[in-house]
Each structure stands twice: as structure tokens, then as C-alpha cells.
């Protein structure tokens, strides 16, 4: 189904980005587009969820975790309990070994391990097998 084009896509993206990551995931998993005005319906659903605040269905979902990585590095994925806790459903696309973090030339960096088709996203871009410095 074609939701929108041009400016409407920008508005849809802005609406979704106004929600926390857990809210964005909730909308993407639960929204069922009607035949008439699907873009407007999506924006209205986002606004309703925003107004719910702490009462939103995803409000208690864990959104982030702090993981201590030794200088020798680590492989992150479902094999790490802190990462597994971020996966809300068994079907979430996070492999047991998803990405690698290591200290390269004195700076922590990350690379994708190619275990999942979706890959690893960092700062909104897909990582490859080359090391990408962490901020």
C-alpha cells in the first residue's frame, strides 16, 4: 500500500520519530492501515500514543542497556543477557552473534558480523564488515 509521497513522507517520518524507539517499534508492529487516508491514520495513532505518555503500552519496555566491554572486545547479540532483554519478541531480528566491538588503535569501534539480513544499524546507517569508530 502506498502511504504517501514527497512532503507527506517527511511528515510521517517526523511523526514516528517523535516517539521513543519502543513506541516506534510498537507502531510498526501494530499499525493496520485503513484504505482511506492511511498516512493520516498513522499520524493520528502516533498522536494518541504520545498523549498517553507513561500509560502507552510500550512505556515499560526496556529501551537501552549499558554493557561493559573489555579492551579485548566483545561480540554482541542475543547471547548477551542485556541485549536479549531488549528483544521484545522471539522473532526480533537479532542474531546470537550480531556485531563485534573492539578497541582498534586506542578507540572502540564496531562492525557487523553479517549474521542477519537486516544488518547492524549505527547512527542511522547500516554497518559493513569494516570497523566504524564509536563516539
ABEGO torsion letter per residue (X at the ends): XBABBEAAAAAAAAAAAABBAAAAAAAAAABBBBABGAAAAAAAAAAAAAAAEAABAAAABBABBBBBBBAAEBBBEAABAAAAAABABAABBBBABABBBBBBGGBBBBBBAGABAAEBBBGGBBBBABBBBBX
